[in-house]
Amino acid sequence: MSLSDDQVRRLARLARIAILPEEAAPVLDQLNRVLSLIEEMRRVDTAGIDPMAHPLDATQRLRPDEVTEPDRRELYQSVAPAVEGGLYLVPKVLE
């Protein structure tokens, strides 16, 4: 599939991209090269190949999920201007 000059100008207008007349030919050439690459990639036989989430067969190093900091909620809330039921109360800013 290749694009015509009119199609490139229409795409540019739809994308709200200003293309000067002297820029139209290089843009047309670049878009046609991209489309030919896509066609080439579509011709590759991928039957029987499982999709990959990542090109490397790597796993994340995970740390144990354990509490390492002491609970300081009471200390932090003791200096708050207003607390109720363990929640910080803030002034209403929207009506």
C-alpha positions, 0 to 999 in steps of 0.5 A: 500500500502506498499513499498519494500526495492527496492522501498525505495532505488529507492526513496532515489536515486531519492530524492538524499538522502543517505541511508546506508544499515543498515538504509534501514529497519527503513526507510522502516518501517517508510514509510510504517507506513506513507502510512498506516496512509494515507490509514486509513485517506482515508477510513474516510467518509467525504461526506457532510462535507465542507472543512475548511480554518481554524479549528477555527471559528475566524475572524481577528480584523480589524482596520479602514483603515484611514490615521494616518500619515501626508504626508511627501513626499515633505520633504523626497524628498527635501533631495534626490539627484535626484527626477523627477515627484515625483519619486526618481532617482537612478544611473543605475547599470546594462547595 
